Amino acid sequence: MNRLRRPGVCPHDLEDPAGGVGPWEGRAVLALWTAAALLAGWRAGRRRDA
C-alpha cells in the first residue's frame, strides 16, 4: 500500500483505462446486483410468510 502513497503517483494512474467497465456498464452491473438482492429478499419473505 505504501507504493500508492508515493508523491506524484495517483492510484487512478495505475489502473488500465481500456480494461475496465465504463460508467454506464458500472451502473448496469449495480442495477443487476440490486435487482438480484431485491428478488432474493422478496422470495425469502414470501417463503417465511407462507
N, C-alpha and C positions, 0 to 999 in steps of 0.2 A: 504494500500500500504506500510505502514511502516514495516509490518511483513516481507515483501520481502527484506527489506534493512538491516535486522539484520546481523551482522557479522557471517560468517560460513553457511549461508543459501543461496543457489543458487536457483533462480526461476525455473531452469530446474529440480532440485531435487523434486519440489513439483508436477510435472506432473507425471501422470501414464504412464510409458513407454509401458505397454501392452494394453492400452485403446485408443490409437490414431492411426492416419494414418501414415504409413511409408513414406519414401521419394519418392518412385515410385508411391504410391497411391496419394500422395500430388500433384505430377506432373500431374497425370491423371485428378485430380479434377481441377487443374489450366487450363489444356488443354480444358476440357469441358466448364468451365466458359468463356474462351477466345473464343471458337467456338460459344457459345451462344451469346456473345456480338457482335461478327462479323456478325453473321446471323441476329441479330436484327437490326444492323446498315445498313446492306445491304437491308433488307426488308423496313426499313424506307426510305432509299434513293430511292429505286425503287418506292415506293408509292408517294414520293414527286416529283420525276421527271415525273411521268405519267400524 
